[in-house]
Amino acid sequence: MAIAEHRRRRERLMRMMEPGSIAVLPAAEETMRNRDTAHLFRQDSDFYYLTGFEEPGALLVLAPGRAHGEVILFCQERDPVFERWNGERVGPDRAQQVLAVDDAFPMGDVEDILPGLLEGRERIYVTLGEHPAFDADLLGWVKGIRAREASGARPPGEFVALRHLLHDLRLVKSAAELKLMRKAAGITVGAHLRAMRTTKPGLTEAHIEAEIIHEFMRNGARFPAYPCIVGAGANACIMHYVRNDATMKDGDLVLVDAGCEYQYYASDVTRTFPINGRFTGEQRAVYEIVLAAQAAAIKAAQPGAHFNVPHEMAIDVMVDGLLNEGLLNGDKAEIIEAGTYQQFCVHKTSHWLGIDVHDVGDYRVDGTWRALEPGMVITVEPGIYIAKDEPDAPQRFRGMGIRIEDDVLITKTGNEVLTAAAPKQIDTIEAAMHG
């Protein structure tokens, strides 16, 4: 993504800040996988959104009105020995040009420079609680300024949560972001097609996960956006199943929930299909309920509709279907009011999607559901799960978990299903599985 995009985001954020404010945002730190090996580094999503900088151990400061430049970056200095082993750093000397910041200093100088930037500001926008070590340092610096009030020092008087402003910015995607999200969606669609074409009885769930990761990486997506879920048979009824070590059996369904992360932007797609390539009558009956629920939810995902409307539409359809199949009994309105359908429909239908797979942004504003706006991206993912030991379900339905999930962009005139090319009609799934 062009660095000008990150610069525009910083400028928009500073215009939203109250007069006399300063914002401070730490980067992510490396985390250890075992004694002497770190996990592959992934930058903090907020920090990346504002900077495009992919190194750990950094700090961004936004100081509107500062005469010597409003955007200050602290980062690690260049080190020939470190770089020989671990790769090149940007370093403070190059950061201004590479990242379009106004000023850059070594991270080791934070303690000498940042208190002076804080002094005289009325409030600090910060992400308290997310970086405990930095929080302690920041509180110590503010305390030090307060200790000099008798000499004329002016400490900040208020801490303000940065997330409210920043996450509202992240919620509505720009054209540049949507280009990346379409790319992520396309790669993910290819991975699901590969999974369908590969699946057959006798393979393990891990075999399908490997095919998916292979498709991600060969198309430029270094990471999955979240651990892949490949749940065969009753494993599909475990919402966050990631063991992926069972053997897939003839006659069962497999639920595949997998999405890639492409240049920090996530896709999130679920498809459920028969391991042997043909739906049974019972599988077809429940699958058609979920498919109809998803269609109703997607149709309801319109600009101006509130966030929960797609979920309400999906539940309405699924309760009808469960009643028709004898999985629920009673009055439809009472079932929905009491929430008794939740034994089979256990999760919400949508969440925000973006840099994070469960992306940021408030779902409610002043206690009411937020209205959907053009540029927002949501998932639409109804599901029905009938546990293998569910006493209220006929035996022929037990051990069946079905979820269908797509990524949906809200547009000015309706919506766009970014992942529509992944087969989900029964005939197109069976055709894909048989080549």
Residue pairs with C-beta under 8 A, 6 or more apart in sequence:
1 52
1 176
1 177
1 180
1 263
2 176
3 52
3 98
3 99
3 100
4 100
5 52
5 174
5 176
6 49
6 50
6 51
6 52
6 99
6 100
7 100
9 49
9 50
9 169
10 50
10 62
10 71
12 169
13 23
13 50
13 62
13 165
13 166
13 169
14 23
14 62
14 64
14 70
16 165
16 169
17 23
17 62
17 64
17 125
17 165
18 122
18 123
18 160
19 64
19 122
20 121
20 122
20 123
21 64
21 121
21 122
21 123
21 124
21 125
21 160
22 61
22 62
22 63
22 64
22 117
22 118
22 121
22 123
22 124
22 125
22 156
23 60
23 61
23 62
23 63
23 124
23 125
23 126
23 162
24 59
24 60
24 61
24 62
24 114
24 124
24 125
24 126
24 138
25 44
25 46
25 47
25 50
25 59
25 60
25 61
25 62
25 126
25 127
25 162
26 44
26 47
26 58
26 59
26 60
26 127
26 131
26 134
27 43
27 44
27 47
27 53
27 55
27 56
27 57
27 58
27 59
27 60
28 41
28 42
28 43
28 44
28 47
28 56
29 56
29 57
30 38
30 39
30 41
30 56
31 38
31 39
32 38
32 39
33 39
40 223
41 54
41 55
41 56
42 223
43 53
43 54
43 55
43 56
43 264
45 170
45 264
45 355
45 356
45 360
46 127
46 162
46 163
46 166
46 167
46 170
46 360
47 53
47 58
47 60
48 54
48 264
48 355
49 166
49 169
49 170
49 355
50 60
50 166
51 58
51 60
51 73
51 99
51 101
52 99
53 73
53 75
53 90
53 95
53 99
55 75
55 76
55 89
55 90
56 76
57 75
57 76
57 107
58 73
58 74
58 75
58 76
58 107
59 73
59 74
59 75
59 107
59 110
59 114
59 134
60 71
60 72
60 73
60 74
61 71
61 72
61 73
61 74
61 114
61 117
62 70
62 71
62 72
62 125
63 70
63 71
63 72
63 117
63 121
64 70
66 72
66 102
66 117
68 102
68 103
69 101
69 102
69 103
70 102
71 100
71 101
71 102
71 103
72 101
72 102
72 103
72 104
72 105
72 117
73 92
73 95
73 99
73 101
73 103
73 104
73 105
74 92
74 104
74 105
74 106
74 107
74 109
74 110
74 113
74 114
75 89
75 90
75 91
75 92
75 95
75 104
75 106
75 107
76 89
76 91
76 106
76 107
77 89
77 91
77 92
77 106
77 107
77 108
78 88
78 89
78 91
78 93
79 89
82 89
83 89
90 98
90 99
92 104
92 105
92 106
93 104
95 101
95 104
96 102
96 103
96 104
105 113
110 137
111 137
111 141
114 141
115 141
115 144
115 145
118 124
118 141
118 142
118 145
118 155
118 156
119 145
119 153
119 154
119 155
120 154
121 156
122 156
122 157
122 158
123 156
123 157
123 158
123 159
123 160
124 138
124 142
124 156
124 158
124 159
124 160
125 160
125 161
125 162
125 165
126 135
126 138
126 159
126 160
126 161
126 162
127 161
127 162
127 163
128 135
128 159
128 161
129 135
142 155
142 156
145 153
145 154
145 155
145 156
146 153
146 155
149 155
163 360
164 362
166 360
167 360
167 361
167 362
168 361
168 362
170 354
170 355
170 359
170 360
170 361
171 352
171 354
171 359
171 360
171 361
171 376
172 373
172 374
172 375
172 376
173 181
173 354
173 375
173 376
173 377
173 409
174 375
177 265
177 354
178 375
178 377
178 409
180 262
180 263
180 264
180 265
181 265
181 266
181 267
181 353
181 354
181 377
181 407
181 409
181 418
182 418
183 262
183 263
183 265
184 221
184 225
184 259
184 260
184 261
184 262
184 265
184 266
184 267
185 267
185 269
185 407
185 418
185 419
186 421
187 215
187 216
187 219
187 220
187 221
187 260
187 262
187 267
188 216
188 258
188 259
188 260
188 267
188 268
188 269
188 419
188 422
189 269
189 419
189 421
189 422
190 215
190 219
191 211
191 212
191 215
191 216
191 258
191 260
192 212
192 256
192 258
192 269
192 271
192 422
192 423
193 422
193 423
193 432
194 211
194 212
194 214
194 215
195 208
195 211
195 212
195 230
195 256
195 258
195 271
196 271
196 273
196 423
196 429
196 432
196 433
197 432
197 433
197 435
198 207
198 208
198 211
199 208
199 248
199 254
199 273
199 275
199 277
199 433
200 248
200 275
200 276
200 277
201 248
201 249
201 250
201 275
201 276
202 247
202 248
203 247
203 248
204 244
204 245
204 246
204 247
204 248
205 230
205 231
205 232
205 235
205 243
205 244
205 245
205 246
205 247
205 248
205 254
206 230
206 244
206 245
208 230
208 244
208 248
208 254
208 256
209 228
209 230
209 244
209 258
212 224
212 228
212 230
212 256
212 258
213 224
213 228
216 222
216 223
216 224
216 260
219 260
220 262
221 260
221 261
221 262
222 261
223 260
223 261
224 258
224 259
224 260
224 261
225 259
225 260
225 261
225 266
225 267
225 268
225 357
226 259
226 266
226 268
226 357
227 242
228 242
228 244
228 256
228 257
228 258
229 240
229 241
229 242
229 244
229 255
229 256
229 257
229 258
229 270
230 244
230 254
230 255
230 256
230 258
231 237
231 238
231 241
231 254
231 255
231 256
231 257
231 401
232 246
232 247
232 248
232 249
232 252
232 253
232 254
232 255
232 275
233 246
233 248
233 249
233 252
233 253
233 254
233 399
234 387
234 388
234 398
234 399
234 400
234 401
235 241
235 243
235 246
235 255
235 401
236 253
236 254
236 255
236 272
236 385
236 400
236 401
236 402
236 403
237 385
237 386
237 387
237 388
237 399
237 400
237 401
238 401
239 346
239 347
239 385
248 254
248 275
249 275
250 275
250 276
251 274
251 275
251 276
251 280
252 274
252 275
252 399
253 272
253 273
253 274
253 275
253 283
253 400
253 401
253 402
254 272
254 273
254 274
254 275
255 270
255 271
255 272
255 401
255 402
255 403
256 270
256 271
256 272
256 273
257 268
257 269
257 270
257 403
257 405
258 269
258 270
259 266
259 267
259 268
259 269
259 357
259 407
260 266
260 267
261 267
261 357
264 355
265 354
265 355
266 353
266 354
266 355
266 356
266 357
266 359
267 353
267 407
267 418
267 419
268 353
268 357
268 379
268 381
268 405
268 407
269 405
269 406
269 407
269 419
269 422
270 381
270 383
270 403
270 404
270 405
271 404
271 405
271 422
271 423
271 424
271 429
272 287
272 290
272 401
272 402
272 403
272 404
273 429
273 433
274 280
274 283
274 429
274 430
274 433
277 430
277 433
277 434
278 430
279 287
279 426
279 430
282 396
282 397
282 400
283 400
283 402
284 426
285 325
286 321
286 325
286 384
286 386
286 397
286 400
286 402
287 402
287 426
288 321
288 426
289 317
289 318
289 321
289 322
289 325
289 384
290 318
290 382
290 383
290 384
290 402
290 403
290 404
291 404
291 424
291 425
291 426
292 317
292 321
293 313
293 314
293 315
293 317
293 318
293 321
293 382
294 314
294 380
294 381
294 382
294 404
294 405
294 406
294 424
296 313
296 314
296 316
296 317
297 310
297 311
297 313
297 314
297 349
297 350
297 380
297 382
298 310
298 380
298 406
298 408
298 415
298 417
299 313
300 309
300 310
300 312
300 313
301 309
301 310
301 350
301 372
301 378
301 380
301 408
301 410
301 415
302 372
302 410
302 414
302 415
303 371
303 372
303 373
303 374
303 410
303 411
303 412
303 413
303 414
304 371
304 372
305 371
305 372
306 368
306 369
306 370
306 371
306 372
307 350
307 363
307 369
307 370
307 371
307 372
307 378
308 363
308 369
309 369
310 349
310 350
310 378
310 380
311 348
311 349
311 350
314 349
314 380
314 382
315 336
315 341
315 345
315 349
315 382
316 336
317 382
318 341
318 344
318 345
318 382
318 384
319 328
319 332
319 335
319 336
319 341
320 332
321 384
322 328
322 341
322 344
322 384
323 329
323 330
323 332
323 335
325 397
326 394
327 344
327 386
327 392
327 393
327 394
327 397
328 335
328 340
328 341
328 344
330 340
335 341
343 390
343 392
344 384
344 385
344 386
345 382
345 383
345 384
345 385
346 383
346 385
347 381
347 383
349 380
349 381
349 382
350 378
350 379
350 380
350 381
351 358
351 359
351 378
351 379
352 358
352 359
352 360
352 361
352 363
352 376
352 377
352 378
353 359
353 377
353 378
353 379
353 407
354 360
354 377
359 377
361 370
361 376
362 370
363 369
363 370
364 370
372 378
372 410
373 410
374 410
374 411
374 412
375 409
375 410
376 409
376 410
377 407
377 408
377 409
377 410
377 418
378 407
378 408
378 410
379 405
379 406
379 407
379 408
380 405
380 406
380 408
381 403
381 404
381 405
381 406
382 403
382 404
383 401
383 402
383 403
383 404
384 400
384 401
384 402
385 400
385 401
385 402
385 403
386 393
386 397
386 398
386 399
386 400
386 401
387 393
387 398
387 399
388 398
388 399
389 398
390 398
404 424
406 417
406 418
406 419
406 420
406 422
406 424
407 417
407 418
407 419
408 415
408 416
408 417
408 418
409 415
409 416
409 417
409 418
423 429
423 431
423 432
